[in-house]
Amino acid sequence: MFQGTQKKLFIGMKLTHELERSLEEKRVLFASYIKKGDADYLEIATIDGSKFLGKVSDVGLSAASIPDISRHIRSVAGKFCPHLRLSDKMIKIFVQEYIG
């Protein structure tokens, strides 16, 4: 097992107050889409004091994968807040250091 730190990409959108409240209210549905530490699911991360909904990926991710990940994030967010206007401009890419 790996011991130390690894750099990973986090691709995600900042949670609005409305989306965060909706996720909290619909916590039962939440587990179907969002699970920390599982690459098959989205997760919520705190970056610079703000919460983001997104996906962790290894560095070296193909640029062709980014639109698919972006669509997936917006799709899940749309399930919790159907009237929220979501666009690709909301999706940000961060390099994060993970311990493990």
N, CA, C and O of each residue as an XYZ file, in Angstrom:
400
protein
N       0.834     -1.170      0.000
C       0.000      0.000      0.000
C       0.884      1.240      0.000
O       1.936      1.275      0.638
N       0.435      2.256     -0.730
C       1.194      3.507     -0.852
C       1.153      4.291      0.450
O       0.090      4.459      1.049
N       2.297      4.763      0.880
C       2.402      5.631      2.056
C       3.060      6.929      1.604
O       4.092      6.897      0.933
N       2.489      8.041      1.954
C       3.033      9.334      1.552
C       1.954     10.170      0.914
O       0.774     10.032      1.236
N       2.362     11.049     -0.001
C       1.383     11.912     -0.669
C       1.431     11.692     -2.172
O       2.456     11.304     -2.733
N       0.304     11.949     -2.802
C       0.183     11.856     -4.251
C      -0.556     13.082     -4.751
O      -1.487     13.559     -4.103
N      -0.148     13.586     -5.889
C      -0.893     14.675     -6.518
C      -1.983     14.059     -7.387
O      -1.747     13.102     -8.124
N      -3.170     14.625     -7.285
C      -4.307     14.186     -8.090
C      -5.028     15.414     -8.598
O      -4.882     16.509     -8.055
N      -5.805     15.218     -9.645
C      -6.647     16.285    -10.158
C      -8.007     16.201     -9.488
O      -8.526     15.110     -9.251
N      -8.572     17.343     -9.190
C      -9.956     17.400     -8.735
C     -10.679     18.296     -9.719
O     -10.350     19.473     -9.868
N     -11.670     17.723    -10.391
C     -12.457     18.453    -11.374
C     -13.831     18.635    -10.749
O     -14.511     17.653    -10.452
N     -14.246     19.882    -10.545
C     -15.510     20.068     -9.865
C     -16.079     21.461     -9.976
O     -15.477     22.365    -10.556
N     -17.273     21.608     -9.395
C     -17.958     22.896     -9.370
C     -18.208     23.313     -7.934
O     -18.508     22.485     -7.073
N     -18.080     24.602     -7.690
C     -18.311     25.133     -6.354
C     -19.788     24.962     -6.006
O     -20.668     25.248     -6.818
N     -20.044     24.493     -4.795
C     -21.421     24.318     -4.354
C     -22.044     25.671     -4.031
O     -21.487     26.460     -3.268
N     -23.191     25.921     -4.617
C     -23.956     27.102     -4.245
C     -24.676     26.785     -2.937
O     -24.795     25.617     -2.564
N     -25.148     27.794     -2.252
C     -25.888     27.549     -1.005
C     -27.117     26.688     -1.284
O     -27.457     25.800     -0.503
N     -27.770     26.961     -2.398
C     -28.971     26.213     -2.766
C     -28.659     24.741     -3.024
O     -29.376     23.859     -2.552
N     -27.605     24.481     -3.761
C     -27.230     23.099     -4.062
C     -26.779     22.376     -2.797
O     -27.137     21.218     -2.583
N     -26.006     23.046     -1.970
C     -25.555     22.429     -0.728
C     -26.750     22.082      0.178
O     -26.784     21.007      0.778
N     -27.712     22.980      0.272
C     -28.913     22.738      1.071
C     -29.715     21.564      0.504
O     -30.210     20.723      1.255
N     -29.838     21.513     -0.816
C     -30.576     20.424     -1.462
C     -29.890     19.078     -1.237
O     -30.561     18.075     -0.993
N     -28.567     19.048     -1.316
C     -27.823     17.810     -1.055
C     -28.054     17.341      0.374
O     -28.208     16.146      0.627
N     -28.078     18.286      1.303
C     -28.291     17.947      2.713
C     -29.704     17.392      2.919
O     -29.890     16.413      3.641
N     -30.691     18.018      2.286
C     -32.080     17.590      2.434
C     -32.335     16.226      1.803
O     -33.176     15.462      2.278
N     -31.610     15.927      0.738
C     -31.830     14.676     -0.006
C     -30.688     13.699      0.228
O     -30.250     13.005     -0.689
N     -30.216     13.655      1.451
C     -29.050     12.849      1.824
C     -29.201     11.373      1.426
O     -28.204     10.736      1.086
N     -30.402     10.823      1.459
C     -30.618      9.415      1.114
C     -30.249      9.172     -0.351
O     -29.619      8.164     -0.670
N     -30.635     10.083     -1.236
C     -30.293      9.947     -2.656
C     -28.808     10.223     -2.899
O     -28.203      9.683     -3.826
N     -28.249     11.059     -2.061
C     -26.858     11.486     -2.117
C     -25.908     10.297     -2.260
O     -24.984     10.336     -3.072
N     -26.129      9.246     -1.477
C     -25.223      8.090     -1.433
C     -25.150      7.353     -2.770
O     -24.172      6.654     -3.038
N     -26.170      7.501     -3.604
C     -26.170      6.837     -4.910
C     -25.188      7.477     -5.884
O     -24.785      6.853     -6.865
N     -24.805      8.717     -5.613
C     -23.969      9.465     -6.547
C     -22.644      9.943     -5.976
O     -21.682     10.147     -6.716
N     -22.591     10.125     -4.650
C     -21.445     10.791     -4.039
C     -20.880      9.934     -2.908
O     -21.572      9.629     -1.937
N     -19.618      9.556     -3.052
C     -18.958      8.740     -2.030
C     -17.474      9.086     -2.018
O     -16.783      8.927     -3.024
N     -16.996      9.553     -0.893
C     -15.588      9.969     -0.776
C     -14.652      8.763     -0.907
O     -14.885      7.712     -0.311
N     -13.601      8.935     -1.689
C     -12.569      7.913     -1.801
C     -12.857      6.800     -2.788
O     -12.083      5.847     -2.873
N     -13.947      6.889     -3.538
C     -14.292      5.863     -4.523
C     -14.290      6.510     -5.905
O     -15.120      7.375     -6.185
N     -13.372      6.100     -6.761
C     -13.194      6.716     -8.080
C     -14.423      6.602     -8.982
O     -14.542      7.348     -9.954
N     -15.328      5.687     -8.677
C     -16.534      5.532     -9.495
C     -17.619      6.550     -9.143
O     -18.631      6.637     -9.838
N     -17.422      7.312     -8.083
C     -18.423      8.269     -7.606
C     -17.843      9.675     -7.584
O     -16.629      9.869     -7.630
N     -18.741     10.651     -7.512
C     -18.318     12.025     -7.250
C     -18.064     12.155     -5.761
O     -18.448     11.282     -4.983
N     -17.423     13.234     -5.364
C     -17.240     13.491     -3.939
C     -17.292     14.988     -3.686
O     -17.188     15.798     -4.607
N     -17.452     15.331     -2.429
C     -17.434     16.730     -2.032
C     -16.095     16.997     -1.370
O     -15.686     16.287     -0.451
N     -15.416     18.033     -1.852
C     -14.102     18.398     -1.318
C     -14.137     19.860     -0.884
O     -14.848     20.681     -1.464
N     -13.362     20.162      0.136
C     -13.204     21.548      0.567
C     -11.865     22.039      0.041
O     -10.815     21.471      0.344
N     -11.918     23.101     -0.751
C     -10.722     23.676     -1.360
C     -10.726     25.168     -1.055
O     -11.661     25.885     -1.412
N      -9.680     25.621     -0.398
C      -9.562     27.029     -0.008
C     -10.805     27.528      0.725
O     -11.248     28.658      0.516
N     -11.360     26.681      1.580
C     -12.503     27.068      2.406
C     -13.862     26.966      1.738
O     -14.876     27.238      2.382
N     -13.917     26.585      0.470
C     -15.186     26.434     -0.248
C     -15.427     24.968     -0.565
O     -14.481     24.208     -0.769
N     -16.697     24.570     -0.607
C     -17.041     23.182     -0.935
C     -17.293     23.046     -2.431
O     -17.920     23.895     -3.065
N     -16.775     21.936     -2.972
C     -16.916     21.639     -4.395
C     -17.461     20.232     -4.571
O     -17.127     19.332     -3.801
N     -18.296     20.043     -5.576
C     -18.778     18.731     -5.988
C     -17.980     18.350     -7.213
O     -17.946     19.103     -8.186
N     -17.327     17.178     -7.185
C     -16.514     16.821     -8.334
C     -15.954     15.426     -8.270
O     -16.402     14.577     -7.499
N     -14.961     15.216     -9.105
C     -14.356     13.894     -9.270
C     -12.841     14.000     -9.130
O     -12.211     14.914     -9.663
N     -12.280     13.055     -8.411
C     -10.819     12.956     -8.270
C     -10.298     12.074     -9.398
O     -10.876     11.030     -9.702
N      -9.211     12.500    -10.007
C      -8.621     11.738    -11.106
C      -7.105     11.765    -10.973
O      -6.536     12.694    -10.400
N      -6.470     10.750    -11.500
C      -5.007     10.727    -11.529
C      -4.507     11.788    -12.501
O      -5.187     12.128    -13.469
N      -3.308     12.308    -12.233
C      -2.697     13.244    -13.182
C      -2.449     12.493    -14.485
O      -2.306     11.270    -14.489
N      -2.402     13.219    -15.567
C      -2.231     12.573    -16.871
C      -3.559     12.216    -17.510
O      -3.602     11.461    -18.481
N      -4.635     12.751    -16.975
C      -5.974     12.521    -17.517
C      -6.043     13.035    -18.953
O      -5.533     14.115    -19.253
N      -6.655     12.286    -19.814
C      -6.824     12.689    -21.202
C      -7.762     13.896    -21.286
O      -8.795     13.932    -20.616
N      -7.404     14.866    -22.098
C      -8.257     16.048    -22.289
C      -9.634     15.652    -22.809
O     -10.620     16.342    -22.545
N      -9.709     14.544    -23.549
C     -10.992     14.077    -24.079
C     -11.940     13.632    -22.972
O     -13.151     13.584    -23.188
N     -11.417     13.304    -21.790
C     -12.254     12.857    -20.673
C     -12.929     14.010    -19.938
O     -13.952     13.812    -19.282
N     -12.372     15.198    -20.043
C     -12.871     16.330    -19.256
C     -14.328     16.679    -19.587
O     -15.106     16.896    -18.657
N     -14.739     16.746    -20.861
C     -16.153     17.047    -21.124
C     -17.108     16.003    -20.526
O     -18.189     16.353    -20.053
N     -16.714     14.736    -20.546
C     -17.563     13.685    -19.965
C     -17.694     13.869    -18.453
O     -18.787     13.733    -17.903
N     -16.597     14.173    -17.791
C     -16.629     14.389    -16.342
C     -17.467     15.626    -16.029
O     -18.269     15.617    -15.095
N     -17.283     16.674    -16.799
C     -18.054     17.902    -16.606
C     -19.552     17.634    -16.747
O     -20.343     18.091    -15.922
N     -19.941     16.903    -17.780
C     -21.351     16.554    -17.984
C     -21.892     15.750    -16.813
O     -23.014     15.975    -16.358
N     -21.091     14.816    -16.331
C     -21.509     13.974    -15.207
C     -21.742     14.818    -13.948
O     -22.743     14.639    -13.255
N     -20.829     15.722    -13.661
C     -20.975     16.596    -12.492
C     -22.242     17.439    -12.627
O     -23.031     17.530    -11.687
N     -22.435     18.055    -13.789
C     -23.620     18.893    -14.001
C     -24.900     18.072    -13.962
O     -25.928     18.554    -13.488
N     -24.851     16.848    -14.450
C     -26.018     15.970    -14.426
C     -26.423     15.629    -12.995
O     -27.601     15.706    -12.645
N     -25.460     15.258    -12.178
C     -25.754     14.926    -10.781
C     -26.259     16.168    -10.043
O     -27.240     16.091     -9.305
N     -25.596     17.307    -10.238
C     -26.049     18.546     -9.590
C     -27.475     18.881    -10.031
O     -28.280     19.352     -9.228
N     -27.781     18.639    -11.293
C     -29.115     18.913    -11.819
C     -30.189     18.019    -11.224
O     -31.348     18.425    -11.146
N     -29.836     16.824    -10.806
C     -30.796     15.923    -10.159
C     -31.227     16.479     -8.796
O     -32.363     16.275     -8.368
N     -30.322     17.173     -8.126
C     -30.618     17.724     -6.806
C     -31.231     19.119     -6.880
O     -32.004     19.502     -6.002
N     -30.895     19.875     -7.911
C     -31.442     21.228     -8.118
C     -31.798     21.375     -9.598
O     -31.044     21.986    -10.356
N     -32.945     20.817    -10.017
C     -33.295     20.807    -11.448
C     -33.389     22.197    -12.083
O     -33.115     22.335    -13.276
N     -33.759     23.209    -11.339
C     -33.925     24.544    -11.912
C     -32.626     25.364    -11.914
O     -32.601     26.475    -12.443
N     -31.571     24.835    -11.337
C     -30.294     25.544    -11.278
C     -29.660     25.566    -12.667
O     -29.564     24.528    -13.323
N     -29.230     26.739    -13.114
C     -28.585     26.851    -14.416
C     -27.123     26.436    -14.273
O     -26.364     27.044    -13.519
N     -26.743     25.401    -15.000
C     -25.385     24.847    -14.896
C     -24.684     24.962    -16.243
O     -25.278     24.690    -17.287
N     -23.420     25.365    -16.212
C     -22.660     25.463    -17.459
C     -21.243     24.962    -17.237
O     -20.792     24.801    -16.103
N     -20.558     24.722    -18.333
C     -19.161     24.286    -18.254
C     -18.274     25.328    -17.580
O     -17.224     24.984    -17.037
N     -18.678     26.590    -17.607
C     -17.877     27.647    -16.989
C     -17.798     27.479    -15.476
O     -16.916     28.052    -14.836
N     -18.702     26.707    -14.904
C     -18.718     26.478    -13.457
C     -17.708     25.415    -13.040
O     -17.369     25.311    -11.861
N     -17.227     24.629    -13.994
C     -16.319     23.517    -13.702
C     -14.880     24.028    -13.633
O     -14.400     24.702    -14.544
N     -14.213     23.696    -12.545
C     -12.818     24.107    -12.322
C     -11.947     22.865    -12.139
O     -12.433     21.817    -11.713
N     -10.670     22.987    -12.461
C      -9.720     21.885    -12.296
C      -8.646     22.334    -11.300
O      -8.033     23.390    -11.457
N      -8.438     21.509    -10.280
C      -7.454     21.787     -9.238
C      -6.462     20.633     -9.159
O      -6.801     19.487     -9.452
N      -5.243     20.947     -8.765
C      -4.275     19.908     -8.403
C      -4.276     19.856     -6.887
O      -4.041     20.869     -6.227
N      -4.537     18.688     -6.335
C      -4.612     18.507     -4.896
C      -3.585     17.460     -4.464
O      -3.239     16.561     -5.230
N      -3.116     17.586     -3.258
C      -2.202     16.613     -2.700
C      -2.993     15.736     -1.725
O      -3.602     16.239     -0.781
N      -2.977     14.441     -1.959
C      -3.706     13.489     -1.145
C      -2.721     12.645     -0.336
O      -1.656     12.270     -0.826
N      -3.089     12.361      0.880
C      -2.270     11.550      1.767
C      -2.811     10.133      1.757
O      -4.017      9.922      1.892
N      -1.941      9.180      1.601
C      -2.427      7.797      1.611
C      -1.381      6.792      1.337
O      -1.664      5.595      1.319
